[in-house]
Amino acid sequence: MAEEKVRFQMRISPETDKIIKSAMPLANCKSQNEFVEKALLHYCSCLQSESAAAVLAPSLVSALKDTVHDSEYHICRMLFKVAVELNIMMNIAAAKTNVTPEILDGLRAKCVKEVSKTNGNISFKDAVKYQNYID
């Protein structure tokens, strides 16, 4: 027994009709009715869904999740390596300088302000200028 359908009358512009007819093969639809029904269901699910994942193909969602996970993993690995190298440099600098805790606290406060002000865009050249009182 065939599925019962509800009759739904609608009028569209000739341009929309041409667009539908040219897109039907792309959507794997054999009739305009099938195409419009698929399009309406897709549009309704977009409106009702709270996340884009409900509308996207599961394989695309999986691929996006994998890409984000891989990116997070690589960023974490690189940040760890940078932290190790920075720790090495700080220990070498601390061994070769006579910086008091008071000077260090003042420098830390100054550096926090500078990094915040420049959104992390700092350079060694600027540090040299500051340390040598050059404007």
C-alpha positions as CSV (number, residue, x, y, z in Angstrom):
1,M,0.0,0.0,0.0
2,A,1.4,3.4,-1.0
3,E,2.2,6.0,1.6
4,E,-0.6,8.5,2.0
5,K,0.4,12.0,1.0
6,V,-1.2,15.4,1.8
7,R,-1.9,17.7,-1.1
8,F,0.0,20.9,-0.7
9,Q,-0.5,23.6,-3.4
10,M,2.1,26.2,-3.9
11,R,3.2,28.7,-6.5
12,I,6.8,29.5,-7.4
13,S,8.4,31.9,-9.8
14,P,9.7,30.6,-13.2
15,E,13.3,31.3,-12.0
16,T,12.8,29.1,-8.9
17,D,11.3,26.4,-11.1
18,K,14.4,26.5,-13.3
19,I,16.7,26.3,-10.3
20,I,14.7,23.3,-8.9
21,K,14.8,21.5,-12.2
22,S,18.6,22.0,-12.6
23,A,19.3,20.9,-9.0
24,M,17.1,17.8,-9.0
25,P,19.9,15.5,-10.3
26,L,22.3,16.8,-7.7
27,A,19.8,15.9,-5.0
28,N,19.1,12.5,-6.5
29,C,15.4,13.3,-7.0
30,K,13.2,11.9,-9.7
31,S,10.4,14.5,-9.3
32,Q,10.0,18.1,-8.3
33,N,7.7,17.0,-5.6
34,E,10.4,14.8,-4.1
35,F,12.9,17.6,-4.4
36,V,10.7,20.2,-2.7
37,E,9.8,17.7,0.1
38,K,13.4,17.0,0.8
39,A,14.2,20.7,0.7
40,L,11.4,21.5,3.1
41,L,12.4,18.8,5.5
42,H,16.0,20.0,5.5
43,Y,15.0,23.6,6.0
44,C,12.7,22.6,8.9
45,S,15.5,20.6,10.6
46,C,17.8,23.6,10.3
47,L,15.3,25.8,12.0
48,Q,14.5,23.3,14.7
49,S,18.0,22.1,15.5
50,E,20.0,23.6,18.2
51,S,23.3,22.5,16.7
52,A,24.6,22.3,13.1
53,A,25.6,18.7,13.8
54,A,21.9,17.7,13.5
55,V,21.8,18.9,9.9
56,L,25.3,17.9,8.7
57,A,26.1,14.5,7.4
58,P,27.4,12.2,10.1
59,S,30.6,11.6,8.1
60,L,31.3,15.3,7.9
61,V,30.7,15.8,11.6
62,S,33.1,12.9,12.3
63,A,35.7,14.4,10.0
64,L,35.4,17.8,11.6
65,K,35.7,16.4,15.1
66,D,38.8,14.4,14.1
67,T,40.4,17.5,12.6
68,V,39.7,19.6,15.7
69,H,41.0,16.8,18.0
70,D,44.2,16.4,15.9
71,S,44.7,20.2,15.9
72,E,44.3,20.3,19.7
73,Y,46.8,17.4,20.1
74,H,49.4,19.1,18.0
75,I,49.0,22.5,19.6
76,C,49.3,20.9,23.1
77,R,52.5,19.1,22.0
78,M,54.0,22.3,20.6
79,L,53.1,24.3,23.7
80,F,54.7,21.7,25.9
81,K,57.9,21.9,23.8
82,V,57.9,25.7,24.0
83,A,57.4,25.6,27.7
84,V,60.4,23.2,28.1
85,E,62.6,25.5,26.0
86,L,61.5,28.5,27.9
87,N,62.2,26.8,31.2
88,I,65.7,26.0,30.0
89,M,66.3,29.7,29.0
90,M,64.9,31.0,32.3
91,N,67.3,28.7,34.3
92,I,70.3,29.8,32.2
93,A,69.4,33.4,32.6
94,A,68.7,33.0,36.3
95,A,72.1,31.3,36.8
96,K,74.0,34.2,35.1
97,T,72.2,37.2,36.5
98,N,71.7,38.8,39.9
99,V,68.0,39.7,39.9
100,T,66.4,40.4,43.2
101,P,62.9,39.2,43.9
102,E,61.7,42.8,44.0
103,I,63.1,43.5,40.5
104,L,61.6,40.3,39.3
105,D,58.2,41.2,40.7
106,G,58.3,44.7,39.1
107,L,59.4,43.2,35.7
108,R,56.6,40.6,35.9
109,A,54.0,43.3,36.4
110,K,55.4,45.4,33.6
111,C,55.5,42.3,31.3
112,V,51.9,41.3,32.1
113,K,50.8,44.8,31.2
114,E,52.8,44.8,27.9
115,V,51.6,41.4,26.8
116,S,48.0,42.4,27.6
117,K,48.3,45.7,25.8
118,T,49.8,44.1,22.7
119,N,47.8,40.9,22.7
120,G,51.0,38.9,23.0
121,N,52.7,40.7,20.0
122,I,56.0,41.3,21.7
123,S,59.5,41.3,20.3
124,F,63.1,40.9,21.6
125,K,63.9,44.2,20.0
126,D,61.4,46.0,22.2
127,A,62.8,44.3,25.3
128,V,66.3,45.4,24.4
129,K,65.1,49.0,24.0
130,Y,63.4,48.9,27.4
131,Q,66.4,47.4,29.2
132,N,68.8,49.9,27.6
133,Y,66.4,52.8,28.2
134,I,66.1,53.6,24.5
135,D,63.0,55.2,23.1
